[in-house]
Amino acid sequence: MAYQTINPYTNETVKEYPEATDQQLEEALQNGHELYHTFKTQDIKERAEQLRQIAANIRERSTELARTCTIEMGKLLAEAEGEVELCAVIADWYADNAEELLKPEEIETGANGKAEVHYQSTGVIMMVEPWNFPYYQIMRVFAPNFMVGNPMILKHASNTPSTAQLMADVISEAGAPKGSLTNLFLNYDQVSKAIADPRVQGVALTGSERSGSTVAKTAGEHLKKSTLELGGMDPFIVLDGANMDEVADIAWRSRLYNCGQECTSSKRFIVMENMYDEFVERLKDNFSKVKPGDPLDEATTLAPMNTKKAKEKLQEQVDEAIKAGAHVVYGNEPIDLPGQFFMPTILTDVDRDNPAHTTELFGPVAVVYKVSTEEEAIKLANDSSYGLGGTVFAGDSEHGAEVAEKIETGMVFVNNIRYSLPELPFGGVKRSGYGRELSKLGQMAFVNEKLIMKADKPDMDNLAGGLVSPVDLG
């Protein structure tokens, strides 16, 4: 596996990185394991202060972080700047809230004494993260696990090694203890080796179904907890009564943000037939206004895709969709620039036999469906093996929420843009994975939920009466 920074706008190879050695992996495992034992006796307030300093350091170096991200994977500079700030927001939120989230919880019980659940660290966590949000993906796992006291080893995508190392350096330079987050340029065999190691107690992955399946299998074989955030084919449903000005302004952004390379990007637009024509025309109009160019230039509004391979794969998928009967309403034409640009494209007339109906299109391609009833819209939205997020626009938010209840995903936004904030849980169902990141749920992803029962003396009457017996405890 070659770890390389290749600028997708200039196609220039900026830097190459050697793969980690087995000795480096062993050192990372041992450093993390030793830090885990230190963290267990450390006051959480100390880590909170360290995490606040990490947030401050991210903001101090925001320009360097953002530019590195843009050069490495092509993200618009403004989007990269937003991602960097979000990382600082996440760090601050967990620094402010983790102590309260991790407080022991008392349980009402008929047993003798007082029952509490304590939330404790478990050990080293293996992180396997993707290229599309290279900083944010790190921080939403790092911040909660740092606060609970789980050291982490990071294996990032092979095409974003510079961003991975830079964030690891920023965290270290802010005062995080050695072993808190160790970035290693691992191959897949080394990842499996790390997961199997008894010092590792969990693995968090965001990536493809194939990678998720492989990691989950390895984690299962070694009885390690895992969380997976995989692909998505999020529906964007437009119902009668929806405000079309708001719909039109958000729809194109929902598809083209990060050049459409986002698991929670709106990929399937499901529109009531009386609004369909207007929706398509306004989507075409907005798509036609984007300006491809240097993503470091503030005037650019369409970034290149992250790699030549990704662009070629998307083109193959669009070609297959057309061959299967899809109609190109807009786009699918070359962009006369050297970078990995893909013209925003709209496909219609995609039936259930078309591969575009079931396969995630990870780039600036929108599939638009026409439906005649809400029931048809809901059925179509759920006709997917994925279940990550979704959007519903309705005239009435309460009715929109009723429809959202019927959508088989982990997240639905009604009459609104998509949010990713530290207090909101992130994750999906079906082939979009399992587990949650961010919020209290993310804080608890890799904790030991330990029951502690305490009493001044045993309840001998109940023991003698058979309510509890040594056999039951065995």
N, C-alpha and C positions, 0 to 999 in steps of 0.2 A: 504494500500500500504506500503510494507516494504522497507525502504531505507537502503540498505546494500552494503558494499564493500566486494565482494567475489573475491579473486584472481583466474582468470580463468586458470592459469597455475598450481597452487597448490591445487585449490578447497577449500582453507582456507577462512573462514569468518574472515575478518580483523577488521571490525567495523560496528556497527549498529547505526542508528540515529532515534530518535523519530520524529513522524510527527509534523508539526507546529500546534499550537493552533489557534483558531479563533481570539484570542486576539493578537497573534503575527501578523496575517494577517492584522488586523485593524491598529496596530501600523505602519506596513510597508506602508499601504495605506496613512495614515495620514502624516507620515514622507515624503513620496514621494510627496504628494500634497503640503505640505509646501515648500519643496525644489523647486518644479516647480515654485512657485511664486517668490522665491529668484532668480532662474536662469533667469527669465524673465527680470530682471533689471541688471543682471551681464554682464560685458564686456566679449565677447566670448574669448578674448585673455587670460583671467584668466583660463578658462576651457582648453584652448589649452595647457597652461603650466602644468596644472594638468594631462592632458592626456599624455604629454611627460614624466612626472614623473612616471605615471603608466607603460608606456613602459619600462622605466629604471628599475623599480621594478620587472617587469616580467623577464627581462634579469638577474637581480641580483639573482633571485630565480629560475632560469631556471632548475637547476638540481633537486631541490625538486619538482617542477611542473611536469617535465618529468617523474620522477620515480613514482610519485603518480599516474599519468595517466596509466603508463604501468602496475603497480601492480593492478589497479582497473579494467581496461577493456582489458588488454592483448596486447595493441599496442606495436610493436617493439620499443625499446628505441630510436633508431635513428629517427623513425617516430614521436615519442612523442616530441623529441627535436626539430624537424622541425616544429611541430605544435605550440610549445611554441614560437619559434622565429617568426613565421608568425603572432601570436597575437601581438607581439611587433611592427612588421612592420605595421600592420593595425592601431594600436594606433598612431604611429608616422605619418602615412599618413593623417589620419583625423585631427590630431593636426596641421599639416602643411597646409592642404587644405580646411578645413571646412569653415573658414571665407570667403574665396573667393567663395566657392560653394553656400554659404547662402547669398551672397550679393543681395540686391534688383535688380530686372531686369526691365528696362524700356520697355514699350510696345508702339509701334507706333499706334496711334489712331486718328480718325477723331473727337473725342470728344474734348471739350474745356479743356485745361489744360494738365497736365502731368500725365501719368498713370504708376504705378509701381506695380510689384508683390513682396511682402515681404514674407520671409520664416521664420515662427515663430514656437516655440514649442507649443505643444497641451496639454500635461499632462503626467500622469503616463502611461507607457507601460508595459504590461504583456508579459514576455518571457517564452515560453515553448520549451525546447531544448533537443536534444537527446544525447545518450552516445557515438556515434562513433567518433566524434571530439569534445570532451567535453569542451575544452578551446576555440577553433576556433569558434564554434557555438555561444558562449557567446560574443566574442569580435566583431564579424561582425555585431551584433545588438547593443552592448553596445557603441562602439566608436562613430558612427554617431549620435546616440540619445543623448549621453552625450554632444556632441558638440552643438547640437541644443537646448538642455536644457530640455530633457524629462527624468525624473527619471524612474528607471526600477525595477520591481520585477521579480525574476527568479524562475521558477519551472523547475528543471533539472530532468533527468531520474533517476529512483529509484535505478539503479545499478551503478551510478556514483556520489554519494553524496559527496565523499571526494574531488574529483576534483572541483566540483561546489563550495563547501565551501572554498577551498583553493584559487581559483581565486577571489572569492568575498573578501576574506581577503587581498589578494595581492593588489587589487584595493583600498580597504579602507585604508590600511596601507600606500599607496602611497599618501594619502591626499585627496582622493575624498570625498566630503561632505556626511554626513550621509543621506541615502536615495537614493544615486546615483544608487546603485545596491544592492538590498536586496535579498539574497538567502534564500528561504523558502522551507522546505520539505512538500509541499502541497499535499493533495489528490485531486482527480478530481472534487469533489463537491466544494472544496475551490477555484480551478481555475475558475470554472464557476461563483462562487460568486464574485471573483475579477473582472472578465470581465464585469459583470453586474454593478459593482460599478461605480457611476458617476465620480469618481476621476480618473478612468482608461479610457484612450481615444484610446487605440489600443492594438492589440495583435499580436505578431510575433511567429510563430510556425515552427519548423523543426521537422518532424517526419513521422509517418505512415499516410496512407490515412484515416484510421479510426479516428485517433486523429485529423487530419486536418478537417475532416468533422464535428466532434463534436464541435471543437473550432469555426469553421466558422459559424456554425448554432447559437451558443451562441452569437458570436459577431454580427451576422446579426440581431438577435432578439433584441439586445440592441443598434443597429445602431453604432457599433464600427468598425473602420477600421481594417483590418487584412491582413497579408501577410503569405503565406504558401509555404514552400519548402518541398515537399513530396518525393515519391519514384521515381525511374528511371530504365529504361531498355535500357541504352544508346547503340546505335549501333557503331561499329567500322568497317568502310567500307574500304576494300582493293581493289583498282581499278587497271586496267592495267597500267603498267608503274611505279607503286609504287616501292620504294627501299625496297626490302625484308629484307635486313640486318637491316634497321631502323625499319621496321614494326615488325620484330621478336623481336627486343630488347625492343620495347615499349609495344607490345601487352601483354606479360605476366605480366609486371609491372602494366599495366593499370587494369588488373583483380585481381592481388594479393595484391596490395597496401592496407594497413589496413585490411589484410586478406579478401579482397573482400567486406568488410562491409562499402560500400560507395555508396551514392545515384548516384554519377556521375561515378562510376566504369564502365568500358566497359564490358557489360554483353552479348551482342549479336555481334558476329564477322561475318560479311557478306563479303564473299571473292569470287572474280571472279574464275570461274572454272579452268582456266589454272594456277592459283596460289594456289588453294585450298590445294592440297596434300602437297606441300612444307610448306604452312602455318601451317597445322595441325601437321606435323612432328616437325617443329621447336617450336611450342607451347608446344608439349609434352616434347621435350628435355629440354626446360627452366623450365617447371613445375617440371620435375624430379630432378632438381638440387637444389631445395629449401631445407633448413635444418630446421625442426621443433625443438623447444627447448625452453629454458628459454628466454622470450622476453627481459630480462635485460642483456642477454649475447650478445655481439656484433657479435658473430659468427652465431647467429640464424637469419634465413631469412624467416621463416614462423611462424607467431604468432598463438596462440590459438584464437578461436572465443570468443566473449565477455561473453557468458553464456552457461550453459548446455542446457537451453531451446532453445537458438538460434541454437545450433548445432543439436539438435534433430529435430527441425523444418526443417532445411535445408536437413537433411537426408531423412525426409518424402517426401519432394518435389522431391528430386532426385529419390527416389524409385517410386514415382508416374509417373515421366517422363519416366523412364525405362519401367514401366508397359504399358505406352501408346505408346511405340515403339522407344524411344530414344536409341541410341547406345553409350555405354561408350567406348570412345577411350583411355582414360587414367584416373586413379584414382579410387575413390569410394571404397577405401580399408581402414581398420582401421589403425590408427597410434598408436603404442604401447608406449604411454606416458600418464601420469595421467591427463594432462590438456585437455581443450576442443578443441582438434585439429581436423581439417577436411582436409583430403588429397585433394590437388588441383585436380579437375576433369574436363574432357572435354566431352561434350555431342554433338553428331551429329544426323542427321536424325530426327530432331524435326519438325513435321508438325504443321499446324495451329490448329489441334484438340488436340495437346499435351498441358497439363497445363503449361509446361515450356516455351511455346511460348508466353504466356500472363502474367505469374506470375513472379514477381521479385524474383530472387535467391540471397539472401543477404549473400553471402559468396563466397569462392573460387571455383566457378563453372562457366565454360565458355560454352556457346552454340555457335557452329560454323555452319554457313549456307553456302551452295554453290549456286552461282547465275551465270547466263550466260550473262547478260547484265547490263548496268548501270541503265536502267529503272527498271529492276527487283530488283536491290539493293536498289534503292530509295523507291520503293513500299514496300519492306520488312522492311526497316528502319522505315517507317511511319506506318506500321501495328502494332501499339501499342497504348494503352490508355495513355501511358506516353510520356513526351516530355521534358526531362530535358537537357541532353547534348548529345554530339556525337563527333566522330572522323572520318575524311576522309583522307586516304592516296592515293595520285595520283601522277603520274609522274610530272605533272605541277600544281603548286599551284593555278594558276588562274582557271584552269579547276576544281580543287578540290573545290575551292570557289563557282563555279557555281553549283556543286553538293550540297555543304553545304547549299546554298540558298534554296534548295528544301526539306531539312530535317526539319521536324516539331518538333523542339526543341528550347529551349531558348539559347543554346550555342553550337557551333561547332568549333572544332580545326582541322585545315588542315595541314597535314604533320608535326605534332607537338605533344608534350606531352600536357596533360591537365594542365592548370594553374589556380591557385586560388590566386589572388593578389588584394589588396585593390582598385586599379584603374579599375578593370574589373568587370562588373556587373554579378551577380550570380542569376539564377532562371530559371524557366521553364514554360511550357504551358500544356494544357490538364490536366490529373490527376497528373501531377507533381507539380501542385500548381499555384500560381500567386503572382505577386509582385517581387521585386528585392532587393537583399542585396548587399552591397559593392558598390563602385564607387559613382558617383553623384546620380545615381538612388536610391541607398541605403540611401544616405544622406537625400533624399526627401521622404522616405517612410512614415514618420509620422510627417509631418510638416503642418502647416496651411499656405496655399498659399493665402495670403491675398492681395487683390487688394486695392491700395490706389490711389485715384484720387485727385490731388491738382491743384487749379487755384487761381489766384489773385482775380477774381470775376466771377460770373456766366455768361454764355452766354445767355443773355435774348432774343437775336434775334432768336436763334435756339429753345428756349423754346416756344416762341410765334409762331414760324413757324411750330411747331408740330413735329420736329425731336426727341425731347425728351419731355415727359410729365409726370406729377405726376402719371398718370395711369400706364405708362410703368414701373415706379419705384416700383409700388405696387406688 
